[in-house]
Amino acid sequence: MTDDPHWDEVPDPPLHYDRLGVPISLREWSELVEDQEYKVIAQDLIGGRFLVSTVWLGIDYSIPWPGHTHIPIIYETMVFDHGRDGSDPRDDLEMRRYHSEDAARLGHAEMVALVAAVSDCGANASEQENVDAPER
């Protein structure tokens, strides 16, 4: 815990958002980001090698443009190459960010299809494995 008076305040403009896009305090964000069931949207391992992971970040990664409506970017999909033996993450190959959970789920499905299509495993559904992502 901290005695910082800003710990429980939502700054203006906000920096942190819950999964619905509602501004939250740093304290609320720090509690939610530690909750893996809240944070992880979906994870799929393609061909035992490529991990497609979509998570709620809760931090706004958008770039504000004067004269445009601000829409916080708070979700991210990344593709990691775990190597041919699947033992360790080597590189992050691709990254996309989204403003809503619906967009993140759609983006995750599109990325899974893309990785399956371009990887050695092809689009064989038997080679795709859901990796303990919580259902929401």
PERARA-V651745 format. One record per residue. N is the residue number from 0. RES is the residue in three letters. SS is DSSP state (H for helix, E for strand, - for the rest). PSI is psi in whole degrees, -180 to 180 (999 if undefined). OMEGA is omega in degrees with one decimal (NA if undefined). Layout:
# PERARA-V651745
<<N RES SS PSI OMEGA> <N RES SS PSI OMEGA>>
This chain:
# PERARA-V651745
<<0 MET - 161 -177.9> <1 THR - 156 177.1> <2 ASP - 5 179.6> <3 ASP - 123 -178.2> <4 PRO - -18 -179.3> <5 HIS - -8 -177.7> <6 TRP - -39 -176.5> <7 ASP - 4 -178.5> <8 GLU - 153 171.5> <9 VAL - 115 -177.2> <10 PRO - 166 176.7> <11 ASP - 109 5.9> <12 PRO - 157 -179.5> <13 PRO - 152 177.3> <14 LEU - -29 -174.4> <15 HIS E 143 -176.7> <16 TYR E 148 174.1> <17 ASP - -176 -175.8> <18 ARG - -21 177.3> <19 LEU - -3 -178.4> <20 GLY - 15 178.6> <21 VAL - 130 178.6> <22 PRO E 139 179.6> <23 ILE E 165 179.2> <24 SER - 166 176.1> <25 LEU H -38 178.2> <26 ARG H -49 -179.9> <27 GLU H -44 179.7> <28 TRP H -45 -177.1> <29 SER H -30 176.7> <30 GLU H -43 -177.8> <31 LEU H -37 -176.5> <32 VAL - -20 177.0> <33 GLU - -13 -178.1> <34 ASP - 101 -175.8> <35 GLN H -34 178.3> <36 GLU H -32 178.0> <37 TYR H -39 -171.9> <38 LYS H -44 -174.0> <39 VAL E 123 178.1> <40 ILE E -50 179.6> <41 ALA E 149 174.2> <42 GLN E 132 177.9> <43 ASP E 137 176.2> <44 LEU E 121 -175.9> <45 ILE E 122 177.3> <46 GLY - 24 -179.5> <47 GLY - 9 -174.0> <48 ARG - -45 -172.2> <49 PHE E 119 177.7> <50 LEU E 122 173.2> <51 VAL E 118 -174.4> <52 SER E 128 177.6> <53 THR E 126 -175.8> <54 VAL E 156 168.9> <55 TRP E 126 177.4> <56 LEU - -39 179.5> <57 GLY - -6 176.6> <58 ILE E 135 -177.6> <59 ASP - 115 178.6> <60 TYR - 11 -180.0> <61 SER - 160 175.7> <62 ILE - 114 -178.3> <63 PRO - 135 176.9> <64 TRP - 127 178.9> <65 PRO - 135 178.1> <66 GLY - 0 179.2> <67 HIS - 148 177.0> <68 THR - 132 179.9> <69 HIS - 124 175.5> <70 ILE - 112 -177.9> <71 PRO - 140 176.6> <72 ILE - 110 -169.9> <73 ILE - 7 178.1> <74 TYR E 155 -178.3> <75 GLU E 138 170.0> <76 THR E 132 175.4> <77 MET E 151 175.0> <78 VAL E 127 180.0> <79 PHE E 140 175.5> <80 ASP E 115 -179.8> <81 HIS - 12 178.7> <82 GLY - 167 -176.6> <83 ARG - -30 -179.8> <84 ASP - -3 176.2> <85 GLY - 15 -171.5> <86 SER - -30 -176.2> <87 ASP - 147 177.7> <88 PRO - 130 -177.9> <89 ARG - -58 -174.4> <90 ASP E 149 167.6> <91 ASP E 124 -170.8> <92 LEU E -30 -175.3> <93 GLU E 149 179.4> <94 MET E 137 174.0> <95 ARG E 147 179.8> <96 ARG E 155 -172.1> <97 TYR E 163 -179.1> <98 HIS - -19 -176.8> <99 SER - 162 177.6> <100 GLU H -39 177.7> <101 ASP H -45 178.8> <102 ALA H -38 178.9> <103 ALA H -42 178.3> <104 ARG H -42 177.0> <105 LEU H -45 178.2> <106 GLY H -37 177.5> <107 HIS H -48 -180.0> <108 ALA H -41 178.3> <109 GLU H -41 -179.7> <110 MET H -40 176.9> <111 VAL H -45 179.6> <112 ALA H -41 179.6> <113 LEU H -47 -179.6> <114 VAL H -42 179.1> <115 ALA H -37 -177.7> <116 ALA H -35 -175.0> <117 VAL H -11 -179.6> <118 SER - 171 179.7> <119 ASP - -26 -175.0> <120 CYS - -12 -178.5> <121 GLY - -155 -176.3> <122 ALA - 24 -178.9> <123 ASN - 112 -176.4> <124 ALA H -27 -179.1> <125 SER H -16 179.6> <126 GLU H 5 177.0> <127 GLN E 133 -176.3> <128 GLU E 124 173.9> <129 ASN E 135 -173.8> <130 VAL - 77 173.1> <131 ASP - 44 174.7> <132 ALA - 136 -179.4> <133 PRO - 143 176.5> <134 GLU - 140 178.2> <135 ARG - 999 NA>>
